Every structure is written in C-alpha cells, then in structure tokens.
Amino acid sequence: MYTTQMDAAKKGIITDKMKTVAKKEGWQAEEIRKLVACGRVIIPANKNHKNIDPEGIGEGLRTKINVNLGISKDCCNFDIELEKVKKAIELKAEAIMDLSSYGKTWEFRKQLVGMSPAMIGTVPVYDAVGFYDKELKDITAEEFFEVVERHAQDGVDFMTIHAGINRETARRFKETGRLTNIVSRGGSLIFAWMELTGDENPFYEQYDRLLRIFEKYDVTISLGDALRPGSISDSTDAPQIQELIVLGELTKKAWNRNVQVMIEGPGHMAINEIAANVVLEKRLCYGAPFYVLGPIVTDVAPGYDHITSAIGGAIAASHGADFLCYVTPAEHLRLPDIDDMKEGIIASKIAAHAADLAKGIKGTREWDYKMSEARRNLDWNRMFELAIDGEKARRYRESSKPEHEDTCTMCGKMCAVRSTNKVLKGEDINVL
C-alpha cells in the first residue's frame, strides 16, 4: 500500500498514473518512477479526482501549461467561467486553476473537478473570505486549514500555498523598499493577515499539519512566491531570494512526508535574468519542478502581456522551467473573457513548444517536421490539422482566396515553394 505517488515511487511501485505519463512522454515507466521518487517529476492527481487524465511535470518532460479562471466580486457569472473551462479542455490545457475570490465557490469547484480531465489547482486563501463571510483579520488559523481540507476533499490536485512569507521574510520586504511592493494576491493576503493580527503565517508555523492534509488526499503543494517581482525594478531582489531559500527548506520537509512539490517563480523580469533565476530555483529547491508566472519581460505592454509572457516563458522553459502559467491580453486590466483566454492559451502553448524544441524533448521535432512537409507540398488542409490553432489558420486562408489553389495571396504564382517544386519536377513555373 502507498499514500501518495511519491510514496509509491520510493517503495519501487509503478502506479497506473506513472504508466500513463510514461506512455504520453514516450518514456519507460521505471524512468518516471525514479524521478517521482526523488521529487524532480510530479504527477498532481488527487485521490478524489476520479476522471483525471494524469500528466507529469518536471525534468525532461514536455513543458505543460496552466490556465487561470474563476469569478471575482465585479464579474461573478459562473456560467461564463464554465464556458471557459470547456474551451480550455478543448484546447488541451494540461491544468486549470480556479482563482475564484468571491461568494460560495464550492458548487463551481465541484463541477470543475467533475468535468475536467485536466489537473485542477486552487489558492484556498482566496476562498476563505467568501467561505466564512468574514473580514480577513477575523479569520482564524483554524479556519484557513478548514478551507484547505475542503478543497482537498473536493478533489483539487494542487494548491498554491504561500508558506514562504513568514515574519522574517516580511521584515526583509518592509526594509527593502520595493517599487511595486507585493503583487501576489495570496501573498498580499497572508502578509496583511500577519500585520493585522501580529501572528506568524499559519501555513509556515503549522506546516506539518498542512502536509498531513496533502498526504491524506495526495495533493501536490505548489509553494507560492508571495514576494515575486511585480516590476522589472524588483526582480531578483533580496526578499524574492530569501523567500526562495525558505521554499527550499519547505520542499525537503514535504518530501519527507511523501508530498509532491512544485515551486512557483517570477513574475516580472528582464530577459537577461531569467536563466539565472531558473538555476537558482533548481539549486535552492533541489531540482523540484519550477512553475513560472510569465516571466513578463517588460512592464510597458498592457494589452499584449500574453506576448511579453510568452517570450519570458519560452526562455525560462528552455533553461529548465517545467510549467508555464498562461497570461492573457487582459493581464493588469480586467478579468479575461473567453477570447482573451484563448489568446493566452495559444501564446503559452507556442512558448512551451519552442522551449521543448530547444531542450530536445523526445518527439518534439517530429511535429515541426510534419508541418514543414505539408508546407513543401502546399497541403493546406494538412497544415490546418497540424497547426497549434488550426481554426485561426483556416480562417485567415479563407478570408483571402488566391486565384490558384497552390498559392496564397501574399506571393501568388511567385510563391517560392511552388516555383521550386515545379522546377525540380522539370516543369515551367509560368509566373505570368
């Protein structure tokens, strides 16, 4: 018998979930088991998430992406969020995080877990205010833990817990004088609770209690970066690195309880700092999978942060980050709609695949080879089948039809591919 995927792996047991991940990645199941045992690969899969199609996240595996959704007080239509869920599943996102921060979210979360083969994540501290209908300062440590256990019971596969912001890291933050202070929503709530009550972060102070809950349901802990930089000016500063050191200590404690771990990372960050941040995380957190929120590589592109994030995500993943949190064009501006969500998913999938090409992930280049083959053959339908967003590619093609089917309206009969194909076959290219 075993309690978690990590516990099974340490005991030499290859679970059905490990076999599924191995088949998807083109690996031997024993290779997956070894990496799960030492924490460098995780398989987030709550025992109560019965219809999950498990995925592996970590060293040597395909880069996975996460989609955020959920209601707020200003936009509280669960039906719209369920439409987003369906679209995210259709677009094959590997993970969906419910970041709902208003009202009684239990019913929506149960529906989400019940309909989703993708892994589900949450941030329980968001839910505490609505769940108890209390001001933040009036919520007790006991109540925070009750919400965590409720999410675990509901089948959530991974939870973001901001356990690394304690009294000491908070002191360092206050002394540093950051430009954008704390931009993590969960981190800011924990910081505010500590300041308002004078108490230590309960998730840090009672970390063993937290791990008992996660072990019971086989929930993966996503150690949140409360002090991630929210601007280029704040990246790789002392509070960020001090928190990362704490997260490394918490990682080892979780592994001792056979709880799977991933580490959340920055944030806003200039391109030249990204590779070093990946190295720092991997060294300080002992190779635990790295889940990056961007990085967003410039602060000046509101409305286009799916692009700034995709640039940073591709660079981070090419240097060893394992899991990308999508960013939409609505970042910093509003709750994203379904079109924003799709743009964010596609941008993140492009970044993940570009990084996998750079890392030499098994089977990745074959996809590009097939697309190039279809382009050489001017096989438009095959190109649409292979495209990350075939629907958009087909729509563009149909919106501007050429005179000759073996061309497009960019080059017409001067198409380089068409001309070369004809010449190589000994035919006249007939440009006019």
C-alpha positions in Angstrom: 0.0 0.0 0.0 1.0 3.6 -0.5 -0.3 7.0 0.4 0.9 9.2 -2.5 2.5 8.9 -5.9 5.8 9.8 -4.3 5.4 7.2 -1.5 4.7 4.6 -4.2 7.7 5.6 -6.2 10.0 5.5 -3.2 8.7 2.0 -2.5 9.5 0.9 -6.0 5.9 0.7 -7.1 4.9 1.8 -10.6 1.4 3.1 -10.4 -1.2 3.3 -13.2 -0.7 7.1 -13.3 3.0 6.7 -13.8 2.3 4.3 -16.7 0.0 6.8 -18.3 2.6 9.6 -18.0 5.3 7.4 -19.4 3.2 6.5 -22.4 2.4 10.1 -23.1 6.0 11.2 -22.9 7.5 8.2 -24.7 9.4 7.0 -21.7 9.8 3.8 -19.7 7.6 3.8 -16.6 10.6 2.9 -14.5 12.3 6.2 -15.6 9.2 8.1 -14.4 9.1 6.3 -11.1 12.7 7.2 -10.3 12.1 10.9 -11.0 8.9 11.0 -8.9 10.7 9.2 -6.1 13.4 12.0 -5.9 10.9 14.9 -6.5 12.2 16.0 -9.8 8.9 14.9 -11.5 5.4 15.3 -10.1 2.1 13.8 -11.1 -0.6 16.0 -9.5 -3.6 13.7 -9.0 -5.9 14.0 -6.0 -7.4 10.6 -5.0 -10.9 12.2 -5.3 -10.4 13.5 -8.8 -11.7 10.3 -10.5 -11.7 11.3 -14.1 -8.3 12.9 -14.3 -6.1 12.2 -17.3 -2.8 12.5 -15.4 0.2 14.5 -16.6 3.8 14.6 -15.5 5.6 17.9 -14.8 9.3 18.1 -14.4 12.7 17.2 -15.6 13.0 16.0 -19.2 9.2 16.1 -19.8 7.2 18.2 -22.2 6.6 21.7 -20.8 3.0 21.9 -19.5 0.7 24.9 -19.3 -1.9 26.2 -16.8 -5.0 28.3 -17.4 -6.4 30.6 -14.7 -10.1 31.3 -14.4 -12.7 32.0 -11.8 -15.1 34.7 -10.7 -14.5 38.0 -8.8 -16.9 40.3 -7.0 -17.2 42.5 -10.1 -17.6 39.6 -12.5 -19.4 36.8 -10.8 -21.1 34.7 -13.6 -20.2 31.1 -13.1 -21.8 30.1 -16.4 -19.3 32.2 -18.3 -16.4 30.6 -16.3 -17.8 27.1 -17.2 -17.7 28.1 -20.9 -14.0 29.0 -20.3 -13.4 25.6 -18.7 -14.9 23.8 -21.8 -12.7 25.9 -24.1 -9.6 25.2 -22.1 -10.3 21.5 -22.2 -10.9 21.7 -25.9 -7.6 23.4 -26.4 -5.9 20.7 -24.4 -4.5 22.8 -21.5 -2.9 20.4 -19.0 -4.1 22.3 -15.9 -6.8 24.7 -14.9 -6.7 26.9 -11.7 -9.9 28.1 -10.2 -8.9 31.5 -8.7 -12.4 32.5 -7.7 -12.3 35.1 -4.9 -16.0 35.8 -4.2 -19.0 34.1 -2.9 -19.7 30.4 -2.2 -17.4 28.7 -4.7 -17.9 25.1 -3.6 -20.5 24.2 -6.2 -18.4 25.6 -9.1 -15.3 23.8 -7.8 -17.2 20.5 -7.7 -18.5 21.0 -11.2 -15.0 21.9 -12.4 -13.4 18.8 -10.9 -16.2 16.6 -12.1 -16.0 17.7 -15.8 -12.2 18.2 -16.2 -9.7 15.6 -17.2 -7.1 18.3 -16.7 -5.5 18.7 -13.3 -7.2 21.3 -11.1 -5.4 23.8 -8.9 -6.7 26.4 -6.4 -5.5 29.0 -3.9 -7.5 28.3 -0.8 -6.7 31.6 0.9 -8.7 33.4 -1.8 -11.7 31.3 -0.9 -11.5 31.9 2.9 -13.0 35.4 2.9 -16.1 34.4 0.9 -16.4 31.0 2.6 -16.7 32.4 6.1 -18.1 35.8 5.0 -15.6 37.5 7.3 -13.1 40.3 7.1 -9.5 39.0 6.6 -8.3 39.9 10.1 -11.2 38.0 11.7 -10.4 34.7 10.0 -8.6 32.3 12.4 -5.7 29.9 11.6 -8.0 27.0 12.2 -10.4 28.4 9.6 -7.6 28.7 7.0 -6.9 25.0 7.5 -10.6 24.0 7.2 -10.7 25.6 3.8 -7.6 23.8 2.7 -9.1 20.5 3.7 -12.4 21.3 2.0 -10.5 21.9 -1.3 -8.6 18.6 -0.9 -11.9 16.8 -0.2 -13.4 18.3 -3.4 -10.6 16.7 -5.5 -8.2 19.6 -6.1 -4.9 18.2 -7.5 -2.6 21.0 -6.5 -2.9 24.0 -4.2 -0.9 27.2 -4.1 0.2 27.8 -0.5 2.2 30.9 0.4 4.1 29.3 3.2 7.4 31.1 2.5 6.3 34.5 3.6 6.9 34.4 7.3 7.6 37.1 9.9 11.3 37.2 8.9 10.8 37.4 5.1 8.1 40.0 5.7 10.6 42.1 7.7 13.1 41.9 4.9 10.4 43.0 2.4 9.5 46.0 4.5 13.1 47.1 4.9 14.0 46.8 1.2 11.6 49.4 -0.2 10.3 47.8 -3.3 8.8 49.7 -6.2 5.7 47.6 -6.6 5.6 46.0 -3.1 3.7 42.7 -3.1 1.8 41.8 -6.3 0.9 38.2 -5.4 -2.8 38.2 -4.4 -2.4 35.3 -2.0 0.9 36.6 -0.7 -0.6 40.0 0.0 -3.5 38.4 1.9 -1.1 36.4 4.1 1.1 39.4 4.7 -1.9 41.6 5.6 -3.2 38.9 7.9 0.1 38.7 9.7 0.4 42.5 10.0 -3.2 42.9 11.2 -3.1 40.0 13.8 0.6 40.1 14.8 0.7 36.3 14.3 3.0 34.1 12.3 1.9 32.8 8.9 -0.1 29.7 10.0 0.9 27.8 6.9 4.6 28.2 7.8 4.1 27.8 11.6 1.9 24.7 11.2 3.5 23.3 8.1 3.4 19.8 9.4 -0.3 20.0 9.8 -0.7 21.2 6.2 1.4 18.3 5.0 -0.8 15.8 6.7 -3.8 17.1 4.7 -1.9 17.0 1.5 -0.6 13.5 2.1 -4.0 12.2 3.0 -5.5 13.2 -0.4 -2.3 13.1 -2.4 -2.5 16.8 -3.2 0.6 18.4 -4.7 1.8 21.5 -2.9 2.6 24.4 -5.1 4.8 26.6 -2.9 3.7 30.1 -3.9 6.1 33.0 -4.4 4.4 35.7 -2.3 7.4 38.0 -3.0 7.7 37.5 -6.7 8.6 40.7 -8.5 5.8 42.8 -10.0 8.1 45.0 -12.0 11.5 44.8 -13.7 12.9 47.0 -11.0 12.1 44.5 -8.2 13.4 41.3 -9.9 16.0 39.1 -8.2 16.0 41.2 -5.1 16.7 40.1 -1.5 13.1 39.4 -0.5 12.5 37.2 -3.5 15.7 35.2 -2.9 15.2 35.0 0.8 11.7 33.5 0.2 13.1 31.1 -2.3 15.6 29.8 0.3 12.7 29.2 2.7 10.8 27.4 -0.1 13.8 25.1 -0.5 13.6 24.2 3.2 9.9 23.6 3.0 10.4 21.4 -0.1 12.6 18.9 1.8 10.1 18.8 4.7 7.3 18.0 2.2 9.3 15.2 0.6 10.0 13.7 4.0 6.2 13.3 4.2 5.9 12.0 0.6 4.1 15.1 -0.5 4.9 16.2 -4.1 6.1 19.7 -4.6 6.5 22.4 -7.2 7.9 25.9 -6.8 6.3 29.0 -8.2 8.5 31.6 -9.7 8.6 35.2 -11.0 7.0 37.4 -12.1 8.3 40.4 -14.0 11.9 40.0 -15.0 14.3 41.3 -17.7 15.3 38.7 -20.2 19.0 38.6 -19.1 18.0 37.5 -15.5 15.7 34.6 -16.5 18.3 31.8 -16.9 20.0 32.7 -13.6 16.6 32.5 -11.8 15.9 29.0 -13.1 19.4 27.9 -11.9 18.7 29.4 -8.5 15.4 27.7 -8.1 16.7 24.3 -9.2 19.7 24.6 -6.8 18.0 26.1 -3.8 14.9 23.8 -4.2 16.8 20.6 -5.0 15.5 20.1 -8.5 11.8 20.5 -7.7 9.7 21.3 -10.8 9.6 25.1 -11.5 6.2 26.7 -12.2 6.7 30.2 -13.7 4.2 33.0 -13.9 5.5 34.5 -17.1 8.1 35.8 -16.6 6.8 39.1 -18.1 9.8 40.6 -19.7 8.8 44.3 -19.8 6.3 46.4 -17.8 5.1 48.6 -20.7 2.8 46.4 -22.8 -0.6 46.3 -21.2 -3.0 44.6 -23.6 -0.2 42.5 -25.0 1.1 40.7 -21.9 0.3 37.3 -23.5 3.3 38.2 -25.8 5.6 39.5 -23.1 4.8 36.4 -21.0 5.3 34.0 -23.9 8.7 35.5 -24.6 9.7 35.0 -20.9 8.1 31.6 -20.7 9.9 30.3 -23.7 13.3 31.5 -22.3 12.6 30.1 -18.8 11.4 26.7 -20.1 14.3 26.4 -22.5 16.6 26.8 -19.4 14.7 24.2 -17.4 11.4 25.6 -16.1 8.8 22.9 -16.3 5.3 24.5 -16.1 4.0 27.8 -17.6 1.1 29.8 -16.2 -0.6 31.4 -19.1 -1.1 35.2 -19.2 -3.8 36.8 -21.3 -4.0 40.2 -23.1 -6.2 41.3 -20.2 -3.5 40.9 -17.6 -3.3 44.0 -15.3 -6.5 45.4 -16.9 -9.6 43.2 -16.2 -10.9 39.7 -15.8 -10.2 37.9 -19.1 -13.1 36.9 -21.4 -13.1 33.7 -23.4 -11.3 35.3 -26.3 -8.6 36.6 -24.0 -8.3 33.2 -22.5 -7.8 31.5 -25.9 -5.1 34.1 -26.9 -3.3 33.3 -23.6 -3.5 29.6 -24.1 -2.2 29.7 -27.6 0.7 32.0 -26.7 1.7 29.7 -23.8 1.5 26.6 -26.0 3.8 28.3 -28.5 6.2 29.2 -25.8 6.1 25.7 -24.3 6.7 24.0 -27.7 9.5 26.4 -28.6 11.2 25.6 -25.3 10.8 21.9 -25.8 12.5 22.2 -29.2 15.4 23.9 -27.5 15.6 21.3 -24.8 15.4 18.4 -27.2 12.4 16.8 -25.6 11.6 13.4 -27.2 9.2 13.6 -30.2 9.0 17.4 -30.3 10.8 18.0 -33.6 8.5 15.5 -35.4 5.6 17.9 -35.2 7.6 20.7 -36.9 8.9 18.2 -39.5 5.4 17.2 -40.4 4.3 20.9 -40.7 7.3 21.7 -43.0 6.5 18.7 -45.1 2.9 19.9 -45.5 4.2 23.4 -46.5 6.6 21.9 -49.0 3.6 20.0 -50.5 1.4 23.1 -50.4 -1.1 20.8 -48.5 -3.3 23.4 -46.8 -5.6 21.0 -45.0 -2.7 19.1 -43.5 -1.2 22.4 -42.3 -4.5 23.3 -40.6 -4.6 19.9 -38.9 -1.1 20.3 -37.6 -1.3 24.0 -36.5 -1.5 24.9 -32.8 -4.6 27.0 -33.7 -5.9 25.4 -36.9 -9.2 27.2 -36.7 -7.5 30.6 -37.0 -5.1 29.4 -39.7 -8.1 28.2 -41.8 -10.0 31.4 -41.2 -7.1 33.5 -42.5 -6.7 31.3 -45.6 -10.5 31.5 -46.3 -10.6 35.3 -45.8 -8.3 36.0 -48.8 -8.5 33.3 -51.5 -5.9 33.3 -54.3 -6.5 32.8 -58.0 -4.6 29.5 -57.9 -5.1 27.0 -55.1 -1.4 26.1 -54.9 -0.6 29.7 -53.9 -1.7 32.3 -51.3 -2.5 36.0 -51.8 0.9 37.0 -50.4 3.0 35.8 -53.4 0.6 34.4 -55.9 2.3 32.5 -58.7 5.7 33.9 -57.4 5.4 31.5 -54.4 8.9 30.3 -53.7 7.7 26.8 -52.7 5.5 26.4 -55.8 8.3 27.6 -58.2 10.9 25.4 -56.7 8.6 22.3 -56.7 7.9 22.9 -60.4 11.5 23.5 -61.4 12.6 20.4 -59.6 10.0 18.4 -61.5 11.2 19.8 -64.8 8.0 22.0 -65.3 7.6 25.6 -66.4 6.9 27.8 -63.4 4.6 30.1 -65.5 4.9 33.2 -63.3 2.8 35.4 -65.5 
